[in-house]
Amino acid sequence: MPVTIKEVTTKKQLKQFVWFGINLYKDNEYAAPPLFVDDYTNLTKGKNPSLDFCEAAYFLAYNEKNEIVGRIAAIINPVANETWNQKNARFGWIDFIDDYEVSKALFDTAVAWAKAKGMTAIQGPLGFTDFDHEGTLIEGFDRLGTLAGIYNYPYYSQHIEKYGFVKDADWVEFLITIPEKFPEKYFRISELVRQKYNLTARRFKSRKELVNGYGNKIFDLLNTCYQHLYGFTKLNEAQKQFYIKLYFSFFRLDTVSVVTDENDDVVAVGIAMPSLTRALQKAKGKLFPLGWFYLLKSIYYKNDIVDLYLIAVHPRYQGKGVNSILFAELMVNFAKNGYKFAESNPELETNTQVSTQWGDFEHINHKRRRAYIKQI
């Protein structure tokens, strides 16, 4: 197939860029397509503060009929390069039909862009920060996707590897069965840990109370906890506010657990959300006319699955049972609300401190995703 690559330079093209990724999966029973407004905001300079310092270019692939058949974002995060002492570009928002000429043309373009910027390698799929989607799904294509994870067709990894990319990092995902009766030992351990370290599990009456009192502190904790994880870069103040608005715009208060010390600093946090996948499939990228209704129904009415978005414990409290406080708060509410399963969402395969905490629950490793790298 003759392929033409064009850089996105107009609002119309950016809208087409976003919609291509949504429409490619409109009939897929497992994918969780994002809302158009979320991706459009994330990719727009002046809306996403990451673009105040990241360089980015977006490209669309067209066939001979001038139909869009693929897309890719090429990104340079100078903070990440300085943090990890590298000269890497990133590729993200990568989608294409099952035609190697299309994917090759997209990668050729991203590589040429990166070389022109003086980069020596390209890695991905990655976004601007660690809070964007990461990794190509390589196992678990018959499993329901999540809002926090990329779902893609099986041929993606075949195209990426054919182009010469090799493994850079893997994430695994677990499906955890929520027990109807929570193990008593967690309550005992939770109470002992609270007393020993003078910790408090906060309960909130409103989103405003949580966001105004602890929003910044939560992201300060994440900056500390995640600093050694693959691809992570410290969030600045503007980015914190961006992600606070993104994560806390709508959620259930009983699926968030915040633990503070005697100074009222956040030392542990667990943020979950009832699965939005079925709602997103019905919404088809649109909040209106009924997308908002499907989302609210998933959050506040019957839902069998809850997604675990973020779990973090301050390094000085890791290995001391503080996670039992999070579980004692969250798992009880999960069972009470009728959730039968919890999705762990992506965890680095090397992050055993996180994966071992599922050992006391019935669970399976049902997905794997991969970030690739290629020297250029």
VOSE-266190 format. One record per residue (C-alpha): x, y, z. Coordinates in pm, 1 decimal. Layout:
N
<pt><east>X</east><north>Y</north><up>Z</up></pt>
...
//
This chain:
376
<pt><east>0.0</east><north>0.0</north><up>0.0</up></pt>
<pt><east>135.6</east><north>344.1</north><up>-88.1</up></pt>
<pt><east>157.0</east><north>538.3</north><up>238.2</up></pt>
<pt><east>175.3</east><north>914.0</north><up>288.6</up></pt>
<pt><east>275.3</east><north>1064.0</north><up>624.2</up></pt>
<pt><east>157.6</east><north>1410.7</north><up>724.0</up></pt>
<pt><east>242.6</east><north>1601.6</north><up>1039.5</up></pt>
<pt><east>-52.3</east><north>1723.5</north><up>1245.7</up></pt>
<pt><east>-52.8</east><north>2103.6</north><up>1227.0</up></pt>
<pt><east>-420.3</east><north>2201.0</north><up>1261.6</up></pt>
<pt><east>-697.3</east><north>2148.4</north><up>1516.2</up></pt>
<pt><east>-890.6</east><north>1949.1</north><up>1257.3</up></pt>
<pt><east>-597.9</east><north>1711.8</north><up>1208.9</up></pt>
<pt><east>-550.8</east><north>1674.9</north><up>1585.7</up></pt>
<pt><east>-917.4</east><north>1581.9</north><up>1618.7</up></pt>
<pt><east>-870.4</east><north>1324.4</north><up>1341.9</up></pt>
<pt><east>-559.8</east><north>1197.2</north><up>1522.1</up></pt>
<pt><east>-761.1</east><north>1137.6</north><up>1840.5</up></pt>
<pt><east>-1066.0</east><north>991.3</north><up>1670.3</up></pt>
<pt><east>-859.5</east><north>742.1</north><up>1470.4</up></pt>
<pt><east>-742.8</east><north>574.7</north><up>1791.5</up></pt>
<pt><east>-1101.4</east><north>557.6</north><up>1920.7</up></pt>
<pt><east>-1268.2</east><north>441.5</north><up>1600.0</up></pt>
<pt><east>-1012.2</east><north>166.4</north><up>1531.7</up></pt>
<pt><east>-1156.2</east><north>-15.7</north><up>1834.8</up></pt>
<pt><east>-1522.5</east><north>84.5</north><up>1813.3</up></pt>
<pt><east>-1637.0</east><north>-276.1</north><up>1757.4</up></pt>
<pt><east>-1383.3</east><north>-445.0</north><up>1986.9</up></pt>
<pt><east>-1541.3</east><north>-617.4</north><up>2288.0</up></pt>
<pt><east>-1232.3</east><north>-582.3</north><up>2510.1</up></pt>
<pt><east>-1097.8</east><north>-231.2</north><up>2445.8</up></pt>
<pt><east>-1167.8</east><north>66.1</north><up>2673.1</up></pt>
<pt><east>-1168.3</east><north>359.9</north><up>2429.0</up></pt>
<pt><east>-1079.4</east><north>692.8</north><up>2592.0</up></pt>
<pt><east>-1305.6</east><north>992.7</north><up>2588.9</up></pt>
<pt><east>-1217.6</east><north>1223.5</north><up>2302.2</up></pt>
<pt><east>-1196.1</east><north>1526.3</north><up>2533.0</up></pt>
<pt><east>-936.7</east><north>1355.9</north><up>2756.7</up></pt>
<pt><east>-695.0</east><north>1264.0</north><up>2477.4</up></pt>
<pt><east>-746.3</east><north>1594.1</north><up>2295.6</up></pt>
<pt><east>-666.3</east><north>1786.8</north><up>2615.5</up></pt>
<pt><east>-363.8</east><north>1570.5</north><up>2686.5</up></pt>
<pt><east>-221.2</east><north>1632.0</north><up>2339.4</up></pt>
<pt><east>-283.4</east><north>2008.0</north><up>2327.8</up></pt>
<pt><east>-17.9</east><north>2264.2</north><up>2415.6</up></pt>
<pt><east>-158.0</east><north>2514.8</north><up>2661.9</up></pt>
<pt><east>-387.5</east><north>2253.3</north><up>2815.7</up></pt>
<pt><east>-137.2</east><north>1986.8</north><up>2924.6</up></pt>
<pt><east>147.3</east><north>2146.0</north><up>3127.7</up></pt>
<pt><east>383.0</east><north>1864.6</north><up>3024.4</up></pt>
<pt><east>391.9</east><north>2028.9</north><up>2682.0</up></pt>
<pt><east>541.4</east><north>2340.3</north><up>2839.8</up></pt>
<pt><east>875.7</east><north>2159.7</north><up>2842.2</up></pt>
<pt><east>829.5</east><north>1842.9</north><up>2633.7</up></pt>
<pt><east>876.7</east><north>1851.8</north><up>2258.2</up></pt>
<pt><east>618.0</east><north>1661.3</north><up>2056.7</up></pt>
<pt><east>510.9</east><north>1603.4</north><up>1699.5</up></pt>
<pt><east>208.9</east><north>1404.3</north><up>1584.1</up></pt>
<pt><east>188.0</east><north>1223.9</north><up>1251.7</up></pt>
<pt><east>-93.3</east><north>1065.0</north><up>1052.4</up></pt>
<pt><east>-57.5</east><north>795.2</north><up>786.8</up></pt>
<pt><east>-282.1</east><north>803.5</north><up>478.7</up></pt>
<pt><east>-346.6</east><north>541.4</north><up>209.4</up></pt>
<pt><east>-388.7</east><north>605.9</north><up>-162.3</up></pt>
<pt><east>-756.3</east><north>695.0</north><up>-105.0</up></pt>
<pt><east>-649.2</east><north>964.4</north><up>143.9</up></pt>
<pt><east>-797.9</east><north>760.7</north><up>430.7</up></pt>
<pt><east>-622.1</east><north>770.1</north><up>768.7</up></pt>
<pt><east>-469.1</east><north>429.2</north><up>842.7</up></pt>
<pt><east>-229.9</east><north>504.8</north><up>1129.5</up></pt>
<pt><east>-97.2</east><north>757.3</north><up>1379.7</up></pt>
<pt><east>203.0</east><north>814.3</north><up>1605.8</up></pt>
<pt><east>324.3</east><north>1075.5</north><up>1853.0</up></pt>
<pt><east>697.7</east><north>1145.3</north><up>1874.7</up></pt>
<pt><east>801.3</east><north>1293.6</north><up>2208.9</up></pt>
<pt><east>1111.4</east><north>1420.8</north><up>2385.6</up></pt>
<pt><east>1091.5</east><north>1465.4</north><up>2761.9</up></pt>
<pt><east>1411.4</east><north>1653.1</north><up>2858.0</up></pt>
<pt><east>1342.2</east><north>1605.9</north><up>3229.1</up></pt>
<pt><east>1333.9</east><north>1228.8</north><up>3180.0</up></pt>
<pt><east>1653.8</east><north>1239.5</north><up>2974.5</up></pt>
<pt><east>1829.7</east><north>1441.1</north><up>3242.4</up></pt>
<pt><east>1693.8</east><north>1218.2</north><up>3519.8</up></pt>
<pt><east>1801.3</east><north>894.9</north><up>3352.6</up></pt>
<pt><east>2112.7</east><north>1034.4</north><up>3178.5</up></pt>
<pt><east>1997.7</east><north>941.6</north><up>2830.0</up></pt>
<pt><east>1915.7</east><north>1094.9</north><up>2492.8</up></pt>
<pt><east>1593.5</east><north>913.8</north><up>2417.6</up></pt>
<pt><east>1287.7</east><north>1006.8</north><up>2222.7</up></pt>
<pt><east>957.3</east><north>839.0</north><up>2294.7</up></pt>
<pt><east>676.3</east><north>718.7</north><up>2074.9</up></pt>
<pt><east>317.0</east><north>702.0</north><up>2195.5</up></pt>
<pt><east>-42.8</east><north>714.6</north><up>2076.7</up></pt>
<pt><east>63.8</east><north>454.2</north><up>1822.7</up></pt>
<pt><east>-215.4</east><north>287.5</north><up>1626.7</up></pt>
<pt><east>-228.3</east><north>141.0</north><up>1278.6</up></pt>
<pt><east>-408.8</east><north>-108.5</north><up>1059.1</up></pt>
<pt><east>-249.2</east><north>-448.7</north><up>1005.6</up></pt>
<pt><east>-18.4</east><north>-342.3</north><up>724.4</up></pt>
<pt><east>356.2</east><north>-331.3</north><up>787.5</up></pt>
<pt><east>407.5</east><north>-60.9</north><up>526.0</up></pt>
<pt><east>191.6</east><north>166.4</north><up>740.7</up></pt>
<pt><east>364.2</east><north>95.3</north><up>1072.8</up></pt>
<pt><east>707.5</east><north>114.1</north><up>909.5</up></pt>
<pt><east>629.6</east><north>452.9</north><up>758.1</up></pt>
<pt><east>514.1</east><north>580.5</north><up>1097.4</up></pt>
<pt><east>825.2</east><north>453.2</north><up>1275.5</up></pt>
<pt><east>1053.2</east><north>582.9</north><up>998.8</up></pt>
<pt><east>901.2</east><north>927.3</north><up>1047.6</up></pt>
<pt><east>931.2</east><north>921.5</north><up>1427.5</up></pt>
<pt><east>1291.5</east><north>800.0</north><up>1406.5</up></pt>
<pt><east>1385.7</east><north>1068.7</north><up>1153.9</up></pt>
<pt><east>1228.2</east><north>1333.7</north><up>1379.1</up></pt>
<pt><east>1416.2</east><north>1201.3</north><up>1682.8</up></pt>
<pt><east>1750.2</east><north>1187.4</north><up>1495.7</up></pt>
<pt><east>1705.5</east><north>1544.9</north><up>1379.5</up></pt>
<pt><east>1667.7</east><north>1642.2</north><up>1746.1</up></pt>
<pt><east>1994.6</east><north>1471.0</north><up>1837.7</up></pt>
<pt><east>1844.3</east><north>1168.5</north><up>2009.0</up></pt>
<pt><east>2026.2</east><north>833.6</north><up>2007.3</up></pt>
<pt><east>1737.6</east><north>595.9</north><up>2088.7</up></pt>
<pt><east>1360.9</east><north>579.9</north><up>2074.5</up></pt>
<pt><east>1144.6</east><north>395.1</north><up>2326.6</up></pt>
<pt><east>777.7</east><north>330.4</north><up>2381.2</up></pt>
<pt><east>488.9</east><north>321.3</north><up>2380.3</up></pt>
<pt><east>520.8</east><north>595.2</north><up>2641.8</up></pt>
<pt><east>354.5</east><north>928.5</north><up>2698.0</up></pt>
<pt><east>477.2</east><north>1258.1</north><up>2833.4</up></pt>
<pt><east>489.7</east><north>1125.6</north><up>3190.3</up></pt>
<pt><east>449.7</east><north>802.3</north><up>3384.4</up></pt>
<pt><east>81.3</east><north>890.2</north><up>3432.1</up></pt>
<pt><east>7.6</east><north>851.3</north><up>3060.4</up></pt>
<pt><east>-57.8</east><north>516.2</north><up>2895.5</up></pt>
<pt><east>248.0</east><north>292.3</north><up>2867.4</up></pt>
<pt><east>334.5</east><north>-33.0</north><up>2694.3</up></pt>
<pt><east>201.4</east><north>-250.9</north><up>2414.3</up></pt>
<pt><east>-25.5</east><north>-533.5</north><up>2522.8</up></pt>
<pt><east>147.4</east><north>-864.7</north><up>2442.5</up></pt>
<pt><east>-64.5</east><north>-1106.3</north><up>2651.0</up></pt>
<pt><east>-429.9</east><north>-1092.5</north><up>2753.8</up></pt>
<pt><east>-603.3</east><north>-995.8</north><up>2430.9</up></pt>
<pt><east>-917.1</east><north>-1180.7</north><up>2542.5</up></pt>
<pt><east>-933.9</east><north>-987.9</north><up>2871.1</up></pt>
<pt><east>-1132.3</east><north>-674.2</north><up>2936.5</up></pt>
<pt><east>-918.6</east><north>-361.6</north><up>2902.8</up></pt>
<pt><east>-911.2</east><north>-76.6</north><up>3152.5</up></pt>
<pt><east>-910.0</east><north>300.5</north><up>3132.9</up></pt>
<pt><east>-555.7</east><north>307.0</north><up>3273.5</up></pt>
<pt><east>-407.9</east><north>53.0</north><up>3032.8</up></pt>
<pt><east>-359.3</east><north>38.0</north><up>2658.2</up></pt>
<pt><east>-555.7</east><north>-226.7</north><up>2472.6</up></pt>
<pt><east>-424.7</east><north>-307.6</north><up>2126.6</up></pt>
<pt><east>-455.1</east><north>-575.3</north><up>1862.0</up></pt>
<pt><east>-209.4</east><north>-870.9</north><up>1871.0</up></pt>
<pt><east>-36.9</east><north>-762.5</north><up>1550.6</up></pt>
<pt><east>107.9</east><north>-447.5</north><up>1711.3</up></pt>
<pt><east>396.8</east><north>-623.7</north><up>1882.9</up></pt>
<pt><east>471.4</east><north>-821.1</north><up>1566.0</up></pt>
<pt><east>511.7</east><north>-498.6</north><up>1367.3</up></pt>
<pt><east>716.3</east><north>-330.4</north><up>1641.7</up></pt>
<pt><east>957.4</east><north>-622.4</north><up>1672.2</up></pt>
<pt><east>986.2</east><north>-659.5</north><up>1294.1</up></pt>
<pt><east>1102.1</east><north>-298.2</north><up>1283.5</up></pt>
<pt><east>1390.3</east><north>-384.7</north><up>1517.8</up></pt>
<pt><east>1265.0</east><north>-280.5</north><up>1859.5</up></pt>
<pt><east>1362.3</east><north>-495.1</north><up>2159.3</up></pt>
<pt><east>1221.3</east><north>-530.4</north><up>2508.8</up></pt>
<pt><east>1293.7</east><north>-243.2</north><up>2745.8</up></pt>
<pt><east>1046.6</east><north>-313.4</north><up>3028.5</up></pt>
<pt><east>741.6</east><north>-527.2</north><up>3100.5</up></pt>
<pt><east>434.6</east><north>-461.7</north><up>3313.7</up></pt>
<pt><east>208.4</east><north>-735.6</north><up>3447.7</up></pt>
<pt><east>-154.6</east><north>-708.9</north><up>3555.3</up></pt>
<pt><east>-348.1</east><north>-918.7</north><up>3804.0</up></pt>
<pt><east>-714.5</east><north>-999.1</north><up>3839.4</up></pt>
<pt><east>-785.8</east><north>-1030.4</north><up>4210.3</up></pt>
<pt><east>-1091.5</east><north>-1201.1</north><up>4354.0</up></pt>
<pt><east>-1241.4</east><north>-989.8</north><up>4629.6</up></pt>
<pt><east>-1321.2</east><north>-1208.6</north><up>4930.2</up></pt>
<pt><east>-1674.1</east><north>-1190.4</north><up>5066.3</up></pt>
<pt><east>-1522.7</east><north>-1199.3</north><up>5415.6</up></pt>
<pt><east>-1202.3</east><north>-1001.9</north><up>5457.8</up></pt>
<pt><east>-922.2</east><north>-1190.9</north><up>5644.2</up></pt>
<pt><east>-930.0</east><north>-1095.3</north><up>6012.0</up></pt>
<pt><east>-551.4</east><north>-1077.1</north><up>6028.4</up></pt>
<pt><east>-559.0</east><north>-763.4</north><up>5814.1</up></pt>
<pt><east>-775.4</east><north>-585.3</north><up>6067.4</up></pt>
<pt><east>-542.8</east><north>-691.8</north><up>6350.0</up></pt>
<pt><east>-229.8</east><north>-592.6</north><up>6161.3</up></pt>
<pt><east>-390.3</east><north>-267.6</north><up>6049.0</up></pt>
<pt><east>-475.9</east><north>-166.9</north><up>6405.1</up></pt>
<pt><east>-131.0</east><north>-261.0</north><up>6538.3</up></pt>
<pt><east>44.7</east><north>-64.6</north><up>6263.1</up></pt>
<pt><east>-174.5</east><north>241.0</north><up>6317.9</up></pt>
<pt><east>-94.3</east><north>244.9</north><up>6688.9</up></pt>
<pt><east>276.2</east><north>168.8</north><up>6648.8</up></pt>
<pt><east>342.9</east><north>448.8</north><up>6399.1</up></pt>
<pt><east>66.6</east><north>688.4</north><up>6506.3</up></pt>
<pt><east>-106.1</east><north>675.0</north><up>6167.8</up></pt>
<pt><east>-458.8</east><north>775.8</north><up>6075.0</up></pt>
<pt><east>-682.8</east><north>641.3</north><up>5796.8</up></pt>
<pt><east>-867.5</east><north>947.8</north><up>5672.9</up></pt>
<pt><east>-1234.3</east><north>945.0</north><up>5579.8</up></pt>
<pt><east>-1381.8</east><north>1225.2</north><up>5372.6</up></pt>
<pt><east>-1726.4</east><north>1376.6</north><up>5348.5</up></pt>
<pt><east>-1668.1</east><north>1542.6</north><up>5010.9</up></pt>
<pt><east>-1433.8</east><north>1550.8</north><up>4712.0</up></pt>
<pt><east>-1351.8</east><north>1911.8</north><up>4798.2</up></pt>
<pt><east>-1227.1</east><north>1807.0</north><up>5141.1</up></pt>
<pt><east>-1002.9</east><north>1541.5</north><up>4989.6</up></pt>
<pt><east>-869.0</east><north>1752.0</north><up>4700.9</up></pt>
<pt><east>-811.1</east><north>2074.1</north><up>4896.0</up></pt>
<pt><east>-665.4</east><north>1903.9</north><up>5199.4</up></pt>
<pt><east>-462.7</east><north>1621.6</north><up>5049.0</up></pt>
<pt><east>-446.0</east><north>1648.0</north><up>4668.1</up></pt>
<pt><east>-98.2</east><north>1803.6</north><up>4658.4</up></pt>
<pt><east>25.8</east><north>1579.2</north><up>4938.1</up></pt>
<pt><east>-84.5</east><north>1269.1</north><up>4749.4</up></pt>
<pt><east>116.1</east><north>1368.7</north><up>4442.8</up></pt>
<pt><east>414.4</east><north>1463.7</north><up>4659.5</up></pt>
<pt><east>400.5</east><north>1106.0</north><up>4788.8</up></pt>
<pt><east>378.6</east><north>967.0</north><up>4434.3</up></pt>
<pt><east>681.1</east><north>1176.5</north><up>4332.2</up></pt>
<pt><east>873.7</east><north>1014.2</north><up>4616.8</up></pt>
<pt><east>748.2</east><north>657.7</north><up>4574.3</up></pt>
<pt><east>772.3</east><north>635.9</north><up>4196.2</up></pt>
<pt><east>1102.8</east><north>815.9</north><up>4141.1</up></pt>
<pt><east>1297.4</east><north>494.1</north><up>4077.0</up></pt>
<pt><east>1039.6</east><north>332.9</north><up>3848.5</up></pt>
<pt><east>1094.8</east><north>294.7</north><up>3475.8</up></pt>
<pt><east>1047.5</east><north>616.3</north><up>3280.8</up></pt>
<pt><east>931.6</east><north>823.3</north><up>3577.1</up></pt>
<pt><east>993.6</east><north>1196.7</north><up>3597.7</up></pt>
<pt><east>911.2</east><north>1418.9</north><up>3892.6</up></pt>
<pt><east>592.1</east><north>1618.5</north><up>3844.4</up></pt>
<pt><east>609.6</east><north>1995.9</north><up>3878.1</up></pt>
<pt><east>336.9</east><north>2202.1</north><up>4044.1</up></pt>
<pt><east>142.1</east><north>2265.4</north><up>3723.5</up></pt>
<pt><east>146.4</east><north>1894.0</north><up>3638.3</up></pt>
<pt><east>24.3</east><north>1806.4</north><up>3986.6</up></pt>
<pt><east>-277.7</east><north>2031.9</north><up>3942.8</up></pt>
<pt><east>-342.5</east><north>1884.0</north><up>3597.9</up></pt>
<pt><east>-344.5</east><north>1527.1</north><up>3730.0</up></pt>
<pt><east>-541.8</east><north>1619.2</north><up>4041.8</up></pt>
<pt><east>-815.2</east><north>1752.4</north><up>3815.3</up></pt>
<pt><east>-788.5</east><north>1447.6</north><up>3588.5</up></pt>
<pt><east>-792.9</east><north>1182.7</north><up>3861.7</up></pt>
<pt><east>-1025.0</east><north>1349.3</north><up>4108.8</up></pt>
<pt><east>-1284.0</east><north>1499.1</north><up>3873.1</up></pt>
<pt><east>-1523.4</east><north>1214.8</north><up>3954.8</up></pt>
<pt><east>-1482.6</east><north>915.8</north><up>4183.4</up></pt>
<pt><east>-1639.2</east><north>742.2</north><up>4479.6</up></pt>
<pt><east>-1507.1</east><north>852.0</north><up>4815.5</up></pt>
<pt><east>-1527.6</east><north>494.9</north><up>4943.4</up></pt>
<pt><east>-1280.8</east><north>373.3</north><up>4680.4</up></pt>
<pt><east>-1005.3</east><north>607.5</north><up>4800.8</up></pt>
<pt><east>-789.6</east><north>541.5</north><up>5107.4</up></pt>
<pt><east>-548.1</east><north>800.1</north><up>5249.1</up></pt>
<pt><east>-319.8</east><north>733.1</north><up>5546.7</up></pt>
<pt><east>-145.9</east><north>1020.2</north><up>5725.6</up></pt>
<pt><east>118.4</east><north>1049.4</north><up>5998.0</up></pt>
<pt><east>122.8</east><north>1264.9</north><up>6310.9</up></pt>
<pt><east>215.2</east><north>1569.1</north><up>6097.8</up></pt>
<pt><east>-82.5</east><north>1511.2</north><up>5867.3</up></pt>
<pt><east>151.2</east><north>1419.0</north><up>5580.5</up></pt>
<pt><east>26.9</east><north>1146.8</north><up>5345.6</up></pt>
<pt><east>233.3</east><north>828.4</north><up>5389.2</up></pt>
<pt><east>11.2</east><north>586.3</north><up>5196.0</up></pt>
<pt><east>-263.9</east><north>611.8</north><up>4939.5</up></pt>
<pt><east>-486.3</east><north>377.4</north><up>4743.5</up></pt>
<pt><east>-704.7</east><north>513.1</north><up>4463.5</up></pt>
<pt><east>-955.5</east><north>288.7</north><up>4290.4</up></pt>
<pt><east>-1254.7</east><north>336.8</north><up>4064.4</up></pt>
<pt><east>-1538.7</east><north>109.0</north><up>3953.1</up></pt>
<pt><east>-1453.4</east><north>-20.1</north><up>3606.7</up></pt>
<pt><east>-1553.2</east><north>225.0</north><up>3334.6</up></pt>
<pt><east>-1474.3</east><north>-5.2</north><up>3042.9</up></pt>
<pt><east>-1831.0</east><north>-104.4</north><up>2949.5</up></pt>
<pt><east>-1943.2</east><north>257.4</north><up>2988.0</up></pt>
<pt><east>-1662.1</east><north>380.7</north><up>2764.2</up></pt>
<pt><east>-1752.5</east><north>122.2</north><up>2501.1</up></pt>
<pt><east>-2108.1</east><north>255.2</north><up>2496.7</up></pt>
<pt><east>-1996.8</east><north>618.5</north><up>2501.4</up></pt>
<pt><east>-1773.4</east><north>566.9</north><up>2192.7</up></pt>
<pt><east>-1550.6</east><north>860.2</north><up>2286.6</up></pt>
<pt><east>-1833.2</east><north>1106.0</north><up>2352.7</up></pt>
<pt><east>-1964.2</east><north>1250.1</north><up>2678.6</up></pt>
<pt><east>-2283.6</east><north>1362.2</north><up>2507.7</up></pt>
<pt><east>-2562.3</east><north>1286.8</north><up>2464.0</up></pt>
<pt><east>-2542.4</east><north>975.3</north><up>2685.2</up></pt>
<pt><east>-2175.2</east><north>913.8</north><up>2760.8</up></pt>
<pt><east>-2197.0</east><north>1089.6</north><up>3096.8</up></pt>
<pt><east>-2497.3</east><north>873.0</north><up>3191.7</up></pt>
<pt><east>-2312.7</east><north>549.4</north><up>3114.7</up></pt>
<pt><east>-2013.4</east><north>665.2</north><up>3319.2</up></pt>
<pt><east>-2218.5</east><north>768.3</north><up>3621.5</up></pt>
<pt><east>-2411.3</east><north>441.5</north><up>3607.5</up></pt>
<pt><east>-2082.8</east><north>245.7</north><up>3614.7</up></pt>
<pt><east>-1955.7</east><north>447.4</north><up>3911.3</up></pt>
<pt><east>-2263.0</east><north>449.7</north><up>4133.5</up></pt>
<pt><east>-2470.9</east><north>148.6</north><up>4031.7</up></pt>
<pt><east>-2409.2</east><north>-222.2</north><up>3980.2</up></pt>
<pt><east>-2054.7</east><north>-303.6</north><up>3872.9</up></pt>
<pt><east>-1864.2</east><north>-629.3</north><up>3925.9</up></pt>
<pt><east>-1512.8</east><north>-488.9</north><up>3874.0</up></pt>
<pt><east>-1312.4</east><north>-218.9</north><up>4047.0</up></pt>
<pt><east>-986.0</east><north>-87.7</north><up>3898.7</up></pt>
<pt><east>-692.7</east><north>-17.1</north><up>4129.6</up></pt>
<pt><east>-537.6</east><north>293.6</north><up>3975.0</up></pt>
<pt><east>-271.7</east><north>390.8</north><up>4228.1</up></pt>
<pt><east>-120.5</east><north>232.6</north><up>4537.4</up></pt>
<pt><east>177.8</east><north>392.0</north><up>4708.2</up></pt>
<pt><east>346.1</east><north>366.4</north><up>5048.4</up></pt>
<pt><east>622.7</east><north>604.9</north><up>5154.1</up></pt>
<pt><east>965.4</east><north>432.3</north><up>5146.2</up></pt>
<pt><east>1018.9</east><north>475.3</north><up>5519.8</up></pt>
<pt><east>699.4</east><north>277.2</north><up>5585.8</up></pt>
<pt><east>740.4</east><north>7.3</north><up>5322.7</up></pt>
<pt><east>762.0</east><north>-346.9</north><up>5458.3</up></pt>
<pt><east>601.7</east><north>-238.3</north><up>5787.7</up></pt>
<pt><east>245.0</east><north>-345.7</north><up>5721.5</up></pt>
<pt><east>108.6</east><north>-5.4</north><up>5625.1</up></pt>
<pt><east>-50.7</east><north>-152.0</north><up>5312.2</up></pt>
<pt><east>-275.5</east><north>-353.6</north><up>5546.6</up></pt>
<pt><east>-439.1</east><north>-24.1</north><up>5647.8</up></pt>
<pt><east>-518.3</east><north>48.6</north><up>5281.8</up></pt>
<pt><east>-662.0</east><north>-299.0</north><up>5228.9</up></pt>
<pt><east>-862.1</east><north>-290.8</north><up>5552.1</up></pt>
<pt><east>-1022.2</east><north>30.7</north><up>5429.0</up></pt>
<pt><east>-1069.9</east><north>-53.4</north><up>5062.7</up></pt>
<pt><east>-1142.7</east><north>-425.4</north><up>5041.7</up></pt>
<pt><east>-1429.3</east><north>-406.0</north><up>5290.7</up></pt>
<pt><east>-1591.6</east><north>-130.6</north><up>5086.7</up></pt>
<pt><east>-1531.9</east><north>-325.8</north><up>4765.8</up></pt>
<pt><east>-1718.6</east><north>-627.4</north><up>4903.0</up></pt>
<pt><east>-1996.3</east><north>-409.3</north><up>5047.4</up></pt>
<pt><east>-2048.1</east><north>-242.3</north><up>4707.7</up></pt>
<pt><east>-2078.2</east><north>-577.2</north><up>4533.1</up></pt>
<pt><east>-1748.2</east><north>-578.4</north><up>4342.7</up></pt>
<pt><east>-1633.5</east><north>-932.4</north><up>4274.7</up></pt>
<pt><east>-1297.1</east><north>-860.7</north><up>4112.4</up></pt>
<pt><east>-1025.1</east><north>-598.0</north><up>4128.6</up></pt>
<pt><east>-793.7</east><north>-512.6</north><up>3838.6</up></pt>
<pt><east>-443.6</east><north>-432.1</north><up>3960.9</up></pt>
<pt><east>-364.0</east><north>-233.7</north><up>3643.9</up></pt>
<pt><east>-3.7</east><north>-226.2</north><up>3515.9</up></pt>
<pt><east>279.2</east><north>-306.8</north><up>3760.6</up></pt>
<pt><east>640.8</east><north>-336.8</north><up>3652.8</up></pt>
<pt><east>736.7</east><north>-704.4</north><up>3658.4</up></pt>
<pt><east>1041.0</east><north>-609.3</north><up>3867.2</up></pt>
<pt><east>830.4</east><north>-429.7</north><up>4129.6</up></pt>
<pt><east>786.7</east><north>-730.6</north><up>4356.6</up></pt>
<pt><east>697.4</east><north>-510.9</north><up>4654.3</up></pt>
<pt><east>365.8</east><north>-446.3</north><up>4482.5</up></pt>
<pt><east>297.1</east><north>-786.7</north><up>4326.2</up></pt>
<pt><east>364.0</east><north>-986.1</north><up>4644.7</up></pt>
<pt><east>86.0</east><north>-802.2</north><up>4827.8</up></pt>
<pt><east>-171.1</east><north>-997.8</north><up>4627.1</up></pt>
<pt><east>-43.9</east><north>-1324.7</north><up>4774.4</up></pt>
<pt><east>-313.9</east><north>-1337.2</north><up>5042.1</up></pt>
<pt><east>-589.9</east><north>-1312.6</north><up>4782.8</up></pt>
<pt><east>-701.5</east><north>-1540.4</north><up>4503.5</up></pt>
<pt><east>-548.6</east><north>-1386.8</north><up>4191.8</up></pt>
<pt><east>-420.8</east><north>-1455.5</north><up>3841.8</up></pt>
<pt><east>-165.8</east><north>-1277.8</north><up>3622.0</up></pt>
<pt><east>-382.7</east><north>-1224.9</north><up>3314.5</up></pt>
<pt><east>-212.5</east><north>-949.8</north><up>3112.7</up></pt>
<pt><east>135.3</east><north>-836.9</north><up>3015.2</up></pt>
<pt><east>244.9</east><north>-527.7</north><up>2828.4</up></pt>
<pt><east>583.4</east><north>-417.0</north><up>2701.7</up></pt>
<pt><east>782.3</east><north>-101.9</north><up>2633.1</up></pt>
<pt><east>1035.8</east><north>-134.4</north><up>2352.7</up></pt>
<pt><east>1355.9</east><north>46.3</north><up>2265.9</up></pt>
<pt><east>1564.9</east><north>86.1</north><up>1950.8</up></pt>
<pt><east>1900.7</east><north>257.0</north><up>1904.4</up></pt>
<pt><east>1890.1</east><north>503.2</north><up>1615.0</up></pt>
//
